[in-house]
């Protein structure tokens, strides 16, 4: 449209229309600029997290590997059975820390890449609890902790591998932040909404400034008094993500000097069972391999 052909009102309308188009373009450019800045910030944060994670991995694995190599040298030339036994105990502890870190790294990686399909089996939760306690024995004995397991649930249908790792992480967290010579308790119950697992420890609790971050990846909080090791900061984030994958939830509360984590899972029926049915915790290990190790 030629401007010379417009009367005054039409000219004003045309100018107004073009101003509106320009304003809309400016708003769109501002929006896109904001999105680009946000994307750039997230990319920067991702790079920082990657660098931080690699640094954590390096320290978390290099230190115990160095210890293990030195212990192997000592135990090879040791004639004192008592001292050899002490060295073997130290090796067990370091290997447990390594294996536990790897479990969380693999779980986090599988979640990140979507390799997280549930495989439901019928299990006895008490057996899994005792298995987790046995696995974390070096941490439990180091702080002279007592353990108790209570359950009103005989069996439950759940992804046993995910359930086991959730329990391991909650127990490990309880070990790290417990006062020495206190009790770690695990309980299982069931109501109309499904199953509930509680893991409680007696310690200094979680400070208010940490409450919103404890389930974030790589976040590590320490009172400087109860926590003996640094770790990767993956444990509680893995717990949260695994619970959500099984349509469950994780939360916690403080009561009378105790920190209580509550994991809830919906009840599954027989049709949810995987092709390979398991009862109890035998599915975690190849029994023939275990027996051969024991004989060795």
C-alpha positions as CSV (number, residue, x, y, z in Angstrom):
1,X,0.0,0.0,0.0
2,X,1.4,3.4,-1.0
3,X,1.5,5.9,1.9
4,X,0.7,8.8,-0.5
5,X,-2.7,7.1,-1.2
6,X,-3.8,7.1,2.5
7,X,-5.8,9.7,4.3
8,X,-4.9,10.8,7.8
9,X,-6.8,8.1,9.7
10,X,-5.6,5.3,7.4
11,X,-2.1,6.6,7.8
12,X,-2.3,6.5,11.6
13,X,-3.8,3.0,11.5
14,X,-1.0,1.8,9.2
15,X,1.7,3.4,11.5
16,X,0.0,1.8,14.5
17,X,0.0,-1.6,12.8
18,X,3.6,-1.4,11.9
19,X,4.5,-0.3,15.4
20,X,2.7,-3.3,16.8
21,X,4.5,-5.6,14.4
22,X,7.8,-4.1,15.4
23,X,6.9,-4.4,19.1
24,X,6.0,-8.1,18.5
25,X,9.2,-8.7,16.7
26,X,11.2,-7.1,19.5
27,X,9.4,-9.2,22.1
28,X,10.1,-12.3,20.1
29,X,13.7,-11.4,19.8
30,X,13.9,-10.7,23.6
31,X,12.3,-14.1,24.3
32,X,14.7,-15.9,21.9
33,X,17.7,-14.0,23.5
34,X,16.5,-15.0,26.9
35,X,16.2,-18.7,25.9
36,X,19.7,-18.6,24.3
37,X,21.1,-17.1,27.5
38,X,19.4,-19.8,29.5
39,X,20.6,-22.5,27.2
40,X,24.1,-21.1,27.4
41,X,24.0,-21.0,31.2
42,X,22.8,-24.6,31.3
43,X,25.5,-25.7,28.9
44,X,28.1,-24.0,31.1
45,X,26.6,-25.7,34.2
46,X,26.7,-29.0,32.5
47,X,30.3,-28.6,31.6
48,X,31.1,-27.6,35.1
49,X,29.2,-30.6,36.5
50,X,31.1,-32.9,34.0
51,X,34.4,-31.5,35.1
52,X,33.5,-31.8,38.8
53,X,32.2,-35.4,38.3
54,X,35.4,-36.4,36.5
55,X,37.4,-35.0,39.4
56,X,35.3,-36.9,41.9
57,X,35.6,-40.1,40.0
58,X,39.4,-39.7,39.9
59,X,39.7,-39.2,43.6
60,X,37.0,-41.7,44.6
61,X,38.7,-44.5,42.6
62,X,42.4,-43.6,42.7
63,X,42.6,-43.4,46.5
64,X,41.2,-46.8,47.4
65,X,43.0,-48.4,44.4
66,X,46.3,-47.1,45.8
67,X,45.4,-48.5,49.2
68,X,44.4,-51.8,47.8
69,X,47.6,-52.2,45.8
70,X,49.7,-51.5,48.8
71,X,47.7,-53.9,51.0
72,X,48.0,-56.7,48.4
73,X,51.8,-56.3,48.5
74,X,51.8,-56.5,52.3
75,X,49.5,-59.4,52.6
76,X,51.5,-61.4,50.0
77,X,54.6,-61.3,52.2
78,X,52.9,-61.4,55.6
79,X,53.6,-64.4,57.9
80,X,51.6,-63.2,60.8
81,X,48.0,-64.6,60.5
82,X,46.6,-61.9,62.8
83,X,48.1,-59.1,60.8
84,X,47.1,-60.7,57.5
85,X,43.5,-60.9,58.8
86,X,43.5,-57.2,59.6
87,X,44.9,-56.4,56.2
88,X,42.2,-58.6,54.6
89,X,39.5,-56.7,56.6
90,X,40.9,-53.3,55.3
91,X,40.9,-54.7,51.7
92,X,37.3,-55.8,52.1
93,X,36.3,-52.3,53.2
94,X,38.0,-50.5,50.3
95,X,36.6,-53.0,47.8
96,X,33.1,-52.5,49.2
97,X,33.4,-48.7,48.8
98,X,34.6,-49.2,45.2
99,X,31.9,-51.6,44.3
100,X,29.2,-49.4,45.9
101,X,30.4,-46.3,44.0
102,X,30.3,-48.3,40.7
103,X,26.7,-49.5,41.5
104,X,25.6,-45.9,41.8
105,X,27.5,-44.7,38.7
106,X,26.0,-47.5,36.6
107,X,22.5,-46.8,37.9
108,X,22.8,-43.1,37.3
109,X,24.1,-43.8,33.7
110,X,21.3,-46.2,32.9
111,X,18.7,-43.6,34.2
112,X,20.4,-40.9,32.1
113,X,20.3,-43.0,28.9
114,X,16.8,-44.4,29.5
115,X,17.9,-47.9,30.1
116,X,15.6,-48.3,33.1
117,X,12.8,-50.7,32.4
118,X,11.4,-52.3,35.5
119,X,11.7,-56.1,36.1
120,X,9.2,-57.1,38.8
121,X,9.7,-60.2,40.9
122,X,8.3,-61.4,44.2
123,X,10.7,-60.9,47.1
124,X,10.9,-61.1,50.9
125,X,11.9,-57.6,51.9
126,X,13.5,-58.8,55.2
127,X,15.9,-61.0,53.3
128,X,17.0,-58.1,51.1
129,X,17.4,-55.9,54.2
130,X,19.7,-58.5,55.8
131,X,21.6,-58.8,52.6
132,X,22.1,-55.0,52.4
133,X,23.3,-55.0,56.1
134,X,25.8,-57.8,55.3
135,X,27.1,-55.9,52.3
136,X,27.6,-52.7,54.3
137,X,29.2,-54.5,57.3
138,X,32.5,-52.6,57.1
139,X,30.7,-49.2,57.4
140,X,28.4,-50.5,60.2
141,X,31.3,-52.0,62.2
142,X,33.4,-49.0,61.8
143,X,31.0,-46.9,63.8
144,X,29.9,-49.7,66.1
145,X,26.3,-49.4,64.9
146,X,23.5,-51.8,65.8
147,X,20.9,-52.8,63.2
148,X,17.3,-53.9,63.6
149,X,14.8,-55.1,60.9
150,X,11.0,-55.1,61.4
151,X,8.5,-56.2,58.9
152,X,4.7,-56.9,58.7
153,X,5.2,-57.7,55.0
154,X,6.0,-61.3,54.1
155,X,6.5,-60.8,50.3
156,X,6.1,-57.9,47.8
157,X,6.2,-57.6,44.1
158,X,8.9,-55.1,43.1
159,X,12.0,-54.6,40.9
160,X,14.4,-56.3,43.3
161,X,17.6,-54.7,41.9
162,X,16.3,-51.2,42.2
163,X,14.8,-51.9,45.6
164,X,18.1,-53.3,46.8
165,X,20.1,-50.3,45.6
166,X,17.6,-47.9,47.2
167,X,18.0,-49.7,50.5
168,X,21.8,-49.8,50.2
169,X,21.9,-46.1,49.7
170,X,19.6,-45.2,52.5
171,X,21.5,-47.5,54.9
172,X,24.8,-46.1,53.7
173,X,23.5,-42.6,54.3
174,X,22.4,-43.7,57.7
175,X,25.8,-45.1,58.5
176,X,27.6,-42.0,57.4
177,X,25.5,-39.6,59.5
178,X,24.8,-41.7,62.6
179,X,26.4,-41.1,65.9
180,X,28.7,-44.0,66.9
181,X,27.1,-46.9,68.9
182,X,23.5,-46.0,67.9
183,X,20.9,-48.0,66.0
184,X,20.0,-48.2,62.3
185,X,16.5,-49.4,61.9
186,X,14.7,-50.7,58.8
187,X,10.9,-51.4,58.7
188,X,8.5,-52.6,56.1
189,X,4.7,-52.2,56.2
190,X,1.7,-52.1,53.9
191,X,-1.5,-50.1,53.7
192,X,-4.2,-49.4,51.1
193,X,-1.9,-47.2,49.0
194,X,0.9,-49.8,48.8
195,X,4.2,-50.6,50.5
196,X,6.3,-48.4,52.8
197,X,9.9,-48.8,53.8
198,X,11.5,-46.7,56.6
199,X,15.2,-46.4,57.3
200,X,16.0,-44.4,60.4
201,X,19.3,-43.3,62.0
202,X,20.2,-41.3,65.1
203,X,22.6,-38.5,64.3
204,X,22.8,-34.7,63.9
205,X,20.0,-34.6,61.3
206,X,19.8,-32.6,58.1
207,X,20.2,-28.9,58.4
208,X,17.5,-26.6,57.0
209,X,19.7,-25.1,54.4
210,X,20.3,-28.6,52.9
211,X,16.7,-29.8,52.8
212,X,16.0,-28.7,49.2
213,X,19.3,-30.1,47.8
214,X,19.9,-33.5,49.3
215,X,18.3,-35.3,46.4
216,X,20.3,-33.4,43.8
217,X,23.1,-35.2,41.9
218,X,26.6,-34.6,43.2
219,X,25.4,-32.6,46.2
220,X,27.3,-33.5,49.3
221,X,26.6,-32.2,52.7
222,X,28.7,-32.8,55.8
223,X,28.5,-31.7,59.4
224,X,32.2,-32.4,59.8
225,X,31.4,-34.6,62.9
226,X,29.5,-37.7,61.8
227,X,30.5,-38.3,58.2
228,X,33.7,-40.3,57.7
229,X,33.9,-40.3,53.9
230,X,33.3,-38.0,51.0
231,X,31.6,-40.1,48.4
232,X,30.3,-39.1,45.0
233,X,27.1,-37.3,46.0
234,X,25.0,-39.6,43.9
235,X,23.3,-41.8,46.5
236,X,20.2,-39.9,47.4
237,X,19.7,-38.7,43.8
238,X,19.8,-42.3,42.7
239,X,17.3,-43.3,45.4
240,X,14.9,-40.6,44.2
241,X,15.1,-41.5,40.6
242,X,14.8,-45.2,41.2
243,X,11.7,-44.6,43.4
244,X,10.1,-42.5,40.7
245,X,10.9,-45.1,38.0
246,X,8.8,-47.6,40.1
247,X,6.0,-45.0,40.5
248,X,7.1,-44.5,44.1
249,X,8.2,-41.6,46.3
250,X,10.9,-40.8,48.8
251,X,10.7,-38.3,51.6
252,X,12.1,-37.8,55.1
253,X,11.4,-36.2,58.5
254,X,13.1,-35.6,61.8
255,X,11.9,-36.8,65.1
256,X,13.5,-36.9,68.5
257,X,17.1,-36.9,67.2
258,X,16.4,-39.4,64.5
259,X,16.3,-38.9,60.7
260,X,13.7,-41.1,59.1
261,X,13.6,-41.7,55.3
262,X,10.3,-43.1,53.9
263,X,10.2,-44.8,50.5
264,X,6.7,-45.7,49.2
265,X,5.9,-48.0,46.4
266,X,2.5,-48.9,44.8
267,X,1.3,-52.5,45.1
268,X,1.8,-54.6,42.0
269,X,-0.2,-57.6,41.1
270,X,0.8,-61.0,39.6
271,X,0.5,-59.8,36.0
272,X,3.3,-57.4,36.6
273,X,5.7,-60.2,37.4
274,X,8.6,-60.7,35.0
275,X,9.1,-63.9,33.1
276,X,11.9,-65.0,35.5
277,X,10.2,-65.2,38.9
278,X,12.4,-64.8,41.9
279,X,11.6,-65.4,45.6
280,X,14.0,-63.9,48.1
281,X,17.4,-62.4,47.2
282,X,19.0,-65.2,45.3
283,X,18.6,-63.2,42.1
284,X,21.4,-60.8,43.1
285,X,24.1,-63.5,42.9
286,X,25.0,-66.5,40.9
287,X,24.8,-69.1,43.6
288,X,27.4,-71.5,42.0
289,X,29.8,-68.7,41.7
290,X,29.3,-67.7,45.4
291,X,29.8,-71.3,46.6
292,X,33.0,-71.6,44.5
293,X,34.4,-68.4,46.1
294,X,33.5,-69.7,49.6
295,X,35.3,-73.0,48.8
296,X,38.3,-71.1,47.5
